[in-house]
Amino acid sequence: MDEYAVEVTAKGADGSLEPFHIYVGAPEIKDGVHACLWWCTGFSGGFWQGGASPEQAYREAFKNVARLIHHDGLTLLTTDGAPFHLPDPPDGCEEKG
């Protein structure tokens, strides 16, 4: 699992367009557990998402980003204006078992 970083465009309710950055770091060991650092535009600082495995931490970090996007009612667009969809689960992070 590699770090995931993308810049897309956020469309506001008034039609305004602003750059929107999303970052989910590769899993690492943080305070004795698997964790991923994640952040996105509009939130100060980064957040650590833990999990029982590297895959779970990575997947849960993506879910947190998706929840924040949904909660804020953002419409994200690619550079060509098409709707942007955050990967779920991200490529390279299939469920095990």
ABEGO torsion letter per residue (X at the ends): XBBBBBBBBBBBAAGBBBBBBBBBBBBBBBGGBBBBBBBBBGBBEBBBBBBABAAAAAAAAAAAAAAAAAAAGBBBBBAAGBBBBBBOBBBGBBBBX
